[in-house]
Amino acid sequence: MNPRGLLVLLGAIWSAAVLAYPDHSHGRIINPSAPDLLWEKYGLNKSAEFKYFHEPGRDDTLGHYDTRFFTTPVPDAERSRTLTDMIRAYLDFFNENGLETWIAHGTLLGWWWNGKIMPWDWDIDTQVPDTTLLHLADHYNQTIVRYTPKASDEQSSYLLDINPWARQRERGMGLNIIDARWIDMRTGLYIDITGLSNLDPEQPDMWGCKNNHKYEMTDIYPLRKTTFEGVAAKVPFHYDSVLVEEYSNKALTSTQFHNHTWNADIEEWVVDKPVVVQEDDGRQYE
């Protein structure tokens, strides 16, 4: 056999071996000859996915800060004010630039109760269609937005940071289920932004995010106009069924949660007063 024929034979054997054995470290078959638009256009190798956003810890406190801007956890009252300013600035920015977004998950639940952030929440969740997500990546990535609350002279700065792996619309290795963040550059607190995509061409009306939340498009669209924390916002059309699917009916009826009780008279979640147990001092009383 001539040298050229031998090389062709060896190449065929090698290709067959690659296709026959999956790369178990990534749970997928890696075919070097297959076209990879992410690699060709953006230099992202799907078999070498790395986590983009990092948090200083994994518990309920440290898991809700961006490592790059975190110094120390903020007190509860300050955290609430910071999150409120963040979502107002976020919604204003998206409205002013004609960018489609809506509130989601626990933030949507807070809107259902009284149009506000739940007082125990650590972060805020929003969603965008994948078309908006890629538009953000192309035109607004790394934008720093300055915002001054109406009741304050102190200006805040927010970083709109788009995860480079947002362009990979499959879950991949599960390291980058958050597609973008709106980050308070003073504290590191953030808004999680996730995109919805059609992941199955055979089900064009079923869309989902990379964290396996799935929605019928008729549950999302047409979006309803509303207000959240006093600012114009949008919510899914069938917001009630979306919330029940994610949290069950109890989330819409239970009036006690996370050491808070719902006060219908003032339409607020009020912190429960701790029960004071007095110790027996041994004296007798009539």
Summary of the structure (lengths in Angstrom):
residues: 286
radius of gyration: 24.4
end to end distance: 111.8
largest distance: 112.2
contacts: 762
relative contact order: 0.13
helix: 33%
strand: 22%
